[in-house]
Amino acid sequence: MTAVADRGRVRKFLSLVMIEHSVFALPFAYIAALTAMWRENRSVHWVQLLLVTVAMVSARTVAMSANRILDREFDALNPRTARRELVTGELSVRTAWVGTLVALVVFLGSALALSPLCLALAPVAVFLLVLYSYGKRFTDYPQVLLALAQFVAPVGGWIAVTGSASWAAVALGIAVGTWIGGFDLIYSCQDIAVDRRIGVRSVPARFGVGTALAASSVVHVVTVAAFAWFGAAAGLGALWWIGVALTALVLCYEHAIVRADDLSRVNRAFFTANGVIGIGLFGFALADLIVNGLGA
């Protein structure tokens, strides 16, 4: 019975941290790492790629679990989040903390296995990831903190391979940070009434839905520009540029289906459109690298 109970707790913990949403950031860590490998010797370093995978998924798990633990009282007051596992009691806070600590140990271990520099920078990544959870308590711009946290993934992937940062990595970090920060501006619009009532701070709660959606549009223009900057700085070819063009079209679609007077399609914009961007752009990047000589 204990083994069955343990498996149940693991499943609930994975549901708590929405492990499947790693699809949003992980592809860009892969783009950074594989592009760095291509530039270095045109060969995939499989052990490094595996360690990057473990590091990114475990770091995101730490961030999501800490967010759920710290926000459980807010979540209980919001009908959209009131069914989360820590609110309903399906998962205990103690179990969530254990899962968080396990993920943290895995993250630090994978960082150490990558390089001493990655281990030295790991606390900075954890700090930025957890800081976002506190942001809604002291700033109207928590999406900026989210963007900074997401900046870490591609830059970390690049450093893991090369041992140093580059302007290409910075460009990709800006692209990913503004992309995720921008669509979080859209996603948070659906909680505006509850956030104002319970004191959660955000751009929509402070400035209104219309301003938040307009800001998201501007931020996503920066996203496309940063993807273009990355392609130019890294020396990528035509397939990458096709991917960037299609990404711009998907972002236009995302903004077209969400209006200040109709937020009914926020989930389609958030989950479907952004999932397409993450997986699709990775596919174009990988194809471009292979065509230009990346080998196993």
N, C-alpha and C positions, 0 to 999 in steps of 0.2 A: 504493500500500500504506500510505503514511503516513496518508493521509486516513481509510482504513478503520480503522487502528490507533487513530487519535485518536477516531473515533466510538465504538470499542469501549471506550476508557478513559472517555469521557464517560458511556456507559451504565453501566459498572461504578461510577463515582462516584455517579451518581444512585441506583443500587441501594444503595450504601453508606449514603447519607444518607436512604434511604427517602423520597424526595421526595413520594410519594403520601400520606404521613402528614401533610402540611400541612393536610389536611382537618380535623384536630383543633383547630388554633388559628386558622387563617386566617378561618373564618366569623365568629369573634368580633371580629376586627379590622374586618371588614366591618360587623358590627352596630354597633360603636362609631362608625365613620366615617359610615355612612349615617344613624344616629340624630342625630349631630352636624350633618350636612348638613340633615336634616329640621328640626331645631330652629332652624337659622340662617336658611334661606330656602326650605325645602321643595323644594330642587332638588339633583339628583345632580351632583357635580363629577367628571366622568369622568377627567380627568387626575390629580386627586388620588387617586382610587380606584385607578387603575392604578399610581401610585407607591407607594401603601400595599401593594398586592399584591406588587410587586417587593421592597419593603423587608422585608415579613414573610417571604416565601419565602427570600430571600437570608440574612436573619438566622438563620432556622431551619437553613438549610444550613450556615452557619458553626458553629452549636452542635452539630449532629449529626456533622459531619465532625471537629471537634475532639474530640468525645466518642469517636468510633471510633479516632482516632489515639492519644489518651491511654490508652484502655482496651484496646488491642490485646493486651497481655500477659495481662490478666485474661480477655479473650475467648477466648484460646487455651486456657485452663484450664477453660473451661465448655463442656460438650458442646452446650448449646443455642446458643452463639454461636461455636463453633469453626469454622463454615463461613463466617464473615464474610470479606469480600474481602481485608482487610488481614492476616488470619490465614493464609489459604490462599495468599496471594501473587498472587491474581488481579489485585489493584491494588497498586501500590507506595506506600509511605509518601510518597515524593516527589510522586507524582501527587495523592495526597490533600491534601498541603499546598498544592500549586498550586491545586487546586479550592477549598480553604478561603480562600486569599488572594483568588482571583477573586470568590468570594461576598462576602467582606468589602468589597472595593472597590465591588461593585455595591450593597451595603447602604449604605455611606457616601455613595455618589453619589446614591442615591434619597433618603436622608435630607436631603442638601443641597438637592436639588431640591424637597423638600417645604417646608422652612423652615430658617433658621439655628438655631432652637431645637431642631428635630429632630436636626440634625447635632451640636449640643452635647450632646444627651442620648444619642446613639448609642453612645458608649463605655461608658456605664453599662449599656445593654442588652447589649452584647457581653460585658462583665465578668460580669453575672449569668448569661448563657447558658452561658459557659464554666466558671464557678465550679461549676456542678452536676456537671461531669465530675470535678472534684477532690473533691467532697463525700464520696463513699464512702470516701475515704482518711482523713478526719479527723473525721467526725461520724456518729452513728447515725441522723441525721435528714436524709439527702440529699433526701428528698421535699419538705422545707421549702424547700430551695434551688431545687428544680424549680418549686415553686409561685411563688416570687418571680420566677423567670425568665419564667414564663408570664403573670404579672401584667402584664408589659410590653406584650404584643401589643394588648389592647383599649385600654389607656391611651395607648399610642403612636398608635393609630388615631384616637383622639379628639383628641389634641394636634395631629396632622397637619392636622386640619380647622380646629380652633378657635384653635390657638396657645396653649392653656392647658388644664390638667386641670380636672376637676369631680368632685363626689361621685358622679355617675352613672357616670363612667369608672372611678373607684376601686371602686365596687360591682361593675361588670362584671369588672374586673381580679381582684378577690377571688374572684368566682364561677369564673372560668376557672382561676385558680391552684389553688384548692382542688379543683376538678373533676379537673384533670390530676394534681395531687399525690395525690389520693385514689385514682384508679385505678392510679397507679404503685405505691401500697402493695399493691394486689391483684396487679399484674403481677410485682412483685419476690418475691412469696411462692414462686414456682416455682423460684427459685434459692437457697433458704435453705440447703440442705445444702452446695452448692458455695461459696456466699459465706462460710459459716463456715469451710470448709476452707482457702480461699485468702486470707482476711482482708479481704474486701469488707464494708464496714459498711452496715447498713440497719436499718430498724425490724423487719422480720421476723427478720433474723439476730440482732438483739439481744434482742428480746422474744418472738419466736415468731409463728407464722402466725395463731393465734387473736386475739392482741392486735392484729396488723396489720390484720386484717379488721374487727375492731371499731372501730379507729381510723379506717379508711376510711369506715365507715358514718357515724360522727360528722362527719367532714370533709364528706361529701356532704350532710348536713343543712345545714351552713353554705353549701354551694354553692347549694342551692335557695333558701335565705333571701337570699343575695346576688343571685341572679337576680331575686327579687321586689323587692329594694331597688332594683336598677337600673331595673326597670319603673316603679316608683313615682317615682323621682327623675327619670327621663327623660320621664315623662308618656305612656307607651305605653298602648295600648288593649287590648281584649278578646282579640284574637288572640295577643298576646304572653303573656297570662296562661294561655291554653289551652296554648301551647307550654311554658310553665314547668311546668304540671300534668303534661303528658305526659313531660317530662324527668324529673320526680320519679318517675313510674311506671317509666320505663326504668332509672333508677338502682336502684329497688327490685328490678327483675328482675335487674339485674347482680349485686346482692348476694345474691339468692336462689339463683342458679345456682352460686356459688362458696362452698364450705365448707372449713373447716380440714382435714377428712378427705377432701376430694375437690377437687383443683385441676385436674381434667381439662378444665374448661370456662373456664379463664382466658382463652384466646384469644378465645372467643366474647364474653366480657364486655369484653375490652380492645378488640378491633377492631370487632366488629359493633355492640355496644350503644353504644359511644362514638362510632362513626361516625354512627349514627342521631341521637345527641344533637347533634353538631356541625352536621350538614346540616339536620336537622329544625328545630332551634331558630332557625337562620338563616332558614329558609323562613317560619316563623311571624312572625319579626321583620320580614322584608321585606314580607310581606303586610300586616302591621299598619301599617307606615309608608306603603305605597302607598294603603291604604284611607283613611288619615288625611292624604293630600295630598302625599306625596313624588312628585315628577315628574322626568322625564328632562331 
